[in-house]
């Protein structure tokens, strides 16, 4: 499997096979983040959508979720579901 230097974990990890979304943003994520980082984001995203009852047909909800993705991938402070305990 191909490797990528993951900007989230600051080390070489397995690369994604395909961009996770269409367009330049998907290409940027594929080039800079590992499959592991993306899988963890998808898990967190699912928890956030469910806990906050987000309707993704609402533009502001999609915008907020995209901001949380950027914060998560850049290791900044992001929204965590209540009771969330990150795995170590």
Number of C-alpha atoms within 10 A of each C-alpha: 8 9 15 19 16 22 17 17 15 11 13 14 18 17 22 22 11 13 16 15 12 9 9 10 12 13 14 13 22 21 18 16 26 24 20 16 20 20 12 12 17 13 10 20 20 11 16 18 16 12 12 10 10 16 12 12 8 9 10 12 16 15 12 12 18 13 13 21 19 15 14 21 20 14 12 11 9 14 15 16 15 9 6 9 8 7 4 3
